[in-house]
């Protein structure tokens, strides 16, 4: 298990961005079909939401967040993960060996555990302002009503200034109005078996539920290549399945 960094120290150890808006390249998936659909990739200077399709998909959603954060921090800047302390007992702890299996160096991760949602949001908002950070993952536990439209707008504005990709990981939670640029749903998917029926690479079913730019939603099945740190489409590529309104349909179900 990765030892967490005390949240009380983060305010005085991380320098902040000063003024101006950051202009940075989008974070691509490495999958032409997806990158073309979303304008070249995820906007780096923005807030993005990752929802687990079910509580059982929490590990898949966390893995997906790690992979996106890795692709955003190619310059070697650290990934900072701010999570509520009770996430570990419910969703599982972050393990260095598991991160290595994904191609991620645990030395590039700073884990901060906060006692409650309010502390998570305060620490997360401060860290997003730090341009030396490669990406930030903010993980409150459950519904977290304090993470409302106002709080998400605060994170979004900070990301726009600093250029730091900001991911909000939600497990056992329902989508609510927010200022996020995109909203994704992630579920675990069967891997493609390797030779001798060995376990394959991590695989995911992802769905773009919402894009503030009006881009139509879609679904895709992807696997992760730890060597190239990129995704690869499964089952014949990215399916052209329109998922416009999938967010609303999910709520109505």
C-alpha positions as CSV (number, residue, x, y, z in Angstrom):
1,X,0.0,0.0,0.0
2,X,1.2,3.5,-0.8
3,X,1.9,5.6,2.3
4,X,-0.3,8.8,2.1
5,X,1.1,12.3,2.4
6,X,-0.5,14.3,5.3
7,X,-3.0,16.7,3.9
8,X,-1.9,19.4,6.4
9,X,1.5,19.7,4.7
10,X,0.3,20.2,1.1
11,X,-0.6,23.9,1.4
12,X,3.0,24.9,2.2
13,X,5.0,22.6,-0.1
14,X,3.4,23.2,-3.5
15,X,3.9,26.5,-5.4
16,X,0.9,27.9,-7.1
17,X,0.2,29.2,-10.6
18,X,0.2,33.0,-11.0
19,X,-2.3,34.6,-13.4
20,X,-3.0,33.9,-17.0
21,X,-4.6,31.0,-18.8
22,X,-2.5,27.9,-19.7
23,X,-2.3,26.8,-23.3
24,X,-1.5,23.1,-23.4
25,X,-2.0,20.2,-25.9
26,X,-4.9,17.9,-25.4
27,X,-4.4,14.6,-23.7
28,X,-5.0,12.0,-26.4
29,X,-6.2,8.4,-25.8
30,X,-3.8,7.1,-28.5
31,X,-6.9,5.9,-30.4
32,X,-7.5,7.8,-33.6
33,X,-11.3,7.1,-33.6
34,X,-11.8,8.5,-30.1
35,X,-9.3,11.4,-30.4
36,X,-11.0,12.5,-33.6
37,X,-14.4,12.5,-31.9
38,X,-13.4,14.7,-29.0
39,X,-11.2,17.2,-30.9
40,X,-7.8,15.6,-30.5
41,X,-8.2,14.5,-26.9
42,X,-9.2,15.6,-23.4
43,X,-8.6,19.3,-22.8
44,X,-5.7,19.3,-20.3
45,X,-6.6,22.6,-18.7
46,X,-10.0,21.3,-17.6
47,X,-12.0,19.3,-15.2
48,X,-13.2,15.8,-16.2
49,X,-15.4,13.3,-14.3
50,X,-14.9,9.6,-14.3
51,X,-17.9,7.6,-12.9
52,X,-17.7,3.9,-12.1
53,X,-20.7,2.2,-13.8
54,X,-21.3,0.3,-10.5
55,X,-19.7,0.0,-7.1
56,X,-18.0,-3.2,-8.4
57,X,-16.4,-1.2,-11.2
58,X,-14.6,1.2,-8.8
59,X,-11.2,-0.4,-9.5
60,X,-11.7,-0.2,-13.2
61,X,-12.6,3.5,-12.9
62,X,-9.6,4.1,-10.7
63,X,-7.4,2.3,-13.2
64,X,-8.8,4.4,-16.1
65,X,-8.1,7.6,-14.1
66,X,-4.5,6.5,-13.5
67,X,-4.0,5.8,-17.2
68,X,-5.4,9.2,-18.3
69,X,-3.3,10.9,-15.6
70,X,-0.2,9.1,-16.9
71,X,-0.8,10.3,-20.4
72,X,-1.2,13.8,-19.1
73,X,2.0,13.8,-17.1
74,X,4.4,12.7,-19.8
75,X,6.8,15.5,-18.9
76,X,7.6,13.7,-15.6
77,X,5.6,15.9,-13.4
78,X,3.9,14.1,-10.5
79,X,0.4,12.9,-10.3
80,X,-1.3,13.9,-7.1
81,X,-4.2,11.8,-5.8
82,X,-6.4,13.4,-3.2
83,X,-8.9,11.0,-1.7
84,X,-11.2,10.8,1.3
85,X,-9.8,8.5,4.0
86,X,-12.8,6.2,3.9
87,X,-12.4,5.5,0.2
88,X,-9.7,2.9,1.0
89,X,-11.8,0.6,3.2
90,X,-14.7,0.8,0.7
91,X,-13.0,0.9,-2.7
92,X,-9.6,-0.5,-2.0
93,X,-6.1,1.0,-1.4
94,X,-3.6,2.1,-4.0
95,X,-0.9,-0.5,-4.4
96,X,2.5,0.2,-5.8
97,X,2.8,-3.2,-7.5
98,X,-0.5,-2.7,-9.2
99,X,0.6,0.7,-10.5
100,X,3.8,-0.9,-11.9
101,X,1.7,-3.4,-13.7
102,X,0.0,-0.5,-15.5
103,X,3.3,1.0,-16.5
104,X,3.2,3.7,-13.8
105,X,6.2,4.5,-11.6
106,X,4.8,4.8,-8.0
107,X,7.5,7.4,-7.3
108,X,5.6,9.7,-9.6
109,X,2.5,9.5,-7.4
110,X,1.8,11.6,-4.3
111,X,-1.2,10.3,-2.4
112,X,-3.0,12.6,0.0
113,X,-5.7,11.4,2.3
114,X,-8.1,13.8,3.8
115,X,-10.6,13.2,6.6
116,X,-13.7,14.3,4.8
117,X,-15.1,15.7,1.6
118,X,-14.6,19.3,2.6
119,X,-10.9,18.7,3.2
120,X,-10.6,16.8,-0.1
121,X,-12.1,19.7,-2.0
122,X,-10.0,22.3,-0.3
123,X,-6.7,20.4,-0.8
124,X,-7.7,19.5,-4.4
125,X,-8.6,23.1,-5.3
126,X,-5.2,24.3,-4.0
127,X,-3.2,21.6,-5.8
128,X,-4.9,22.2,-9.1
129,X,-3.4,25.7,-9.0
130,X,0.1,24.2,-9.1
131,X,1.5,24.2,-12.6
132,X,4.3,21.8,-11.6
133,X,1.7,19.1,-11.2
134,X,1.1,16.6,-14.1
135,X,-2.4,15.7,-13.2
136,X,-4.7,15.7,-10.1
137,X,-7.2,13.0,-9.2
138,X,-9.8,14.0,-6.7
139,X,-11.8,11.2,-5.1
140,X,-14.5,11.9,-2.6
141,X,-16.5,9.0,-1.2
142,X,-20.1,8.3,-2.3
143,X,-22.6,11.0,-3.2
144,X,-20.5,13.8,-1.7
145,X,-23.2,16.6,-1.9
146,X,-20.5,19.2,-1.2
147,X,-19.1,18.5,-4.6
148,X,-21.8,20.6,-6.3
149,X,-21.9,22.9,-9.3
150,X,-20.1,25.7,-7.4
151,X,-17.3,23.4,-6.1
152,X,-16.8,21.9,-9.6
153,X,-16.8,25.4,-11.2
154,X,-14.0,26.3,-8.7
155,X,-12.0,23.3,-9.8
156,X,-12.7,23.9,-13.4
157,X,-11.5,27.6,-13.2
158,X,-8.4,26.6,-11.4
159,X,-7.5,24.0,-14.0
160,X,-8.1,26.5,-16.8
161,X,-5.5,28.8,-15.3
162,X,-2.9,26.3,-14.3
163,X,-3.3,23.9,-17.2
164,X,-3.4,20.9,-14.9
165,X,-5.6,18.0,-16.0
166,X,-8.1,17.5,-13.2
167,X,-10.0,14.3,-12.8
168,X,-12.8,13.7,-10.3
169,X,-13.2,10.0,-9.6
170,X,-16.7,9.0,-8.5
171,X,-17.5,5.5,-7.1
172,X,-21.0,4.6,-5.8
173,X,-22.3,8.1,-6.9
174,X,-24.8,9.4,-9.4
175,X,-24.0,12.2,-11.9
176,X,-25.2,15.7,-10.9
177,X,-24.9,19.1,-12.5
178,X,-21.3,20.2,-12.7
179,X,-18.9,22.4,-14.6
180,X,-16.8,19.4,-15.9
181,X,-15.7,19.5,-19.5
182,X,-16.4,15.8,-20.0
183,X,-18.1,13.0,-18.0
184,X,-17.2,9.4,-18.6
185,X,-18.6,6.1,-17.3
186,X,-16.2,3.2,-16.9
187,X,-16.8,-0.5,-16.4
188,X,-14.5,-3.5,-16.3
189,X,-14.6,-5.6,-19.5
190,X,-13.2,-9.1,-20.4
191,X,-9.6,-9.0,-21.5
192,X,-8.4,-10.6,-24.7
193,X,-6.6,-13.8,-23.6
194,X,-2.9,-14.1,-24.4
195,X,-1.0,-17.3,-25.5
196,X,-1.7,-20.3,-23.3
197,X,-4.8,-18.6,-22.1
198,X,-2.8,-16.2,-19.9
199,X,-4.6,-13.1,-18.6
200,X,-4.7,-10.3,-21.0
201,X,-4.3,-6.6,-20.7
202,X,-6.7,-4.5,-18.6
203,X,-9.9,-3.8,-20.6
204,X,-12.7,-1.3,-20.1
205,X,-16.1,-0.4,-21.5
206,X,-16.2,3.4,-21.5
207,X,-19.0,5.8,-22.5
208,X,-18.8,9.5,-23.0
209,X,-21.9,10.7,-21.2
210,X,-21.5,14.4,-21.5
211,X,-19.3,16.9,-23.3
212,X,-19.7,20.6,-22.7
213,X,-18.7,21.3,-26.3
214,X,-21.8,19.5,-27.5
215,X,-19.9,16.5,-28.9
216,X,-22.2,13.5,-29.2
217,X,-21.6,10.7,-26.7
218,X,-20.3,7.3,-27.7
219,X,-19.2,4.0,-26.3
220,X,-16.1,2.0,-26.8
221,X,-14.3,-1.1,-25.5
222,X,-10.6,-0.5,-25.0
223,X,-7.6,-2.2,-23.5
224,X,-4.5,-0.7,-22.0
225,X,-1.0,-1.2,-23.3
226,X,1.4,-0.7,-20.5
227,X,4.5,-0.5,-22.8
228,X,3.2,2.3,-25.0
229,X,1.0,3.8,-22.2
230,X,-1.9,4.1,-24.6
231,X,-5.3,2.5,-25.2
232,X,-6.1,0.1,-28.0
233,X,-9.6,-0.5,-29.3
234,X,-11.1,-4.0,-28.9
235,X,-13.8,-5.7,-30.8
236,X,-13.1,-4.2,-34.1
237,X,-12.4,-0.6,-33.0
238,X,-14.5,2.2,-31.7
239,X,-18.1,1.5,-32.4
240,X,-20.2,4.2,-33.9
241,X,-22.9,3.9,-31.3
242,X,-24.5,7.3,-30.6
243,X,-25.0,7.7,-26.9
244,X,-26.5,11.2,-26.9
245,X,-28.6,11.5,-23.9
246,X,-27.1,8.5,-22.3
247,X,-26.7,10.4,-19.1
248,X,-30.4,11.2,-19.0
249,X,-31.3,7.6,-20.0
250,X,-29.1,6.3,-17.1
251,X,-30.9,8.5,-14.6
252,X,-34.3,7.4,-15.9
253,X,-33.4,3.7,-15.7
